[in-house]
Amino acid sequence: MDKRFIIIHPHEIIRKGLWAILRESFHFEFVLLNSVEALKDYSGLKNLFLVVFLASELDSKNTKTQIHELLALDNTLQIIPMYSSSLECSPHEISISQDEPAFAITETVKKLFNKQKPVQKSMSDLSEREKDVLAQVALGFTNKEIADKLFISIHTVISHRKNITEKLGIKSISGLTVYAILNKLIDTENIDPASLI
């Protein structure tokens, strides 16, 4: 998963200073913004691990909710508050302060990536309707046939299929079929081997 850093701070010198420190160790794309509202231009980002460095004066429950609504739909999101002093830093979350030396800031961010573990996708990630659609896909039915069988529109089927492939990380029909069999969504006796060729 590609990674991107978003630095949100009202003061340009802080934004550019943090960018200068991090770019030495992390060769990711950076986005530098002066406000949370400016994130609206980036709401189309998908399939990324986003690290948002957020000025402590902007850090509120409402702001975090706004960031999650804009960015977290198709991305993995980590928000790191930036405090003006290490005395203000919260001991319960990853945070950085402006009075820390560059190496300490870099080490804090490295710890974040060391904590990141691959997410195991499970059946609980899929809605009941997505499981229904997946079973029909695995049985070899077309989008129109699935729509007719489940009494939904073709657009809804396509939307469900997109969500299924994104949630499971499986793009091929054969891969989805194997997944459906292993998770007992379909009975192998119902599969026509000729339809899989």
Stockholm file with secondary structure:
# STOCKHOLM 1.0

chainA/1-197         MDKRFIIIHPHEIIRKGLWAILRESFHFEFVLLNSVEALKDYSGLKNLFLVVFLASELDSKNTKTQIHELLALDNTLQIIPMYSSSLECSPHEISISQDEPAFAITETVKKLFNKQKPVQKSMSDLSEREKDVLAQVALGFTNKEIADKLFISIHTVISHRKNITEKLGIKSISGLTVYAILNKLIDTENIDPASLI
#=GR chainA/1-197 SS CEEEEEEECSCHHHHHHHHHHHHTTCCSEEEEESSSGGGGGGTTCCSEEEEEEEEGGGCCHHHHHHHHHHHSSSSEEEEEEEESSTTTCCTTSCCEETTSCHHHHHHHHHHHHHHCCCCCCCGGGSCHHHHHHHHHHHTTCCHHHHHHHHTCCHHHHHHHHHHHHHHHCCCSHHHHHHHHHHTTSSCGGGCCGGGGC
#=GC SS_cons         CEEEEEEECSCHHHHHHHHHHHHTTCCSEEEEESSSGGGGGGTTCCSEEEEEEEEGGGCCHHHHHHHHHHHSSSSEEEEEEEESSTTTCCTTSCCEETTSCHHHHHHHHHHHHHHCCCCCCCGGGSCHHHHHHHHHHHTTCCHHHHHHHHTCCHHHHHHHHHHHHHHHCCCSHHHHHHHHHHTTSSCGGGCCGGGGC
//
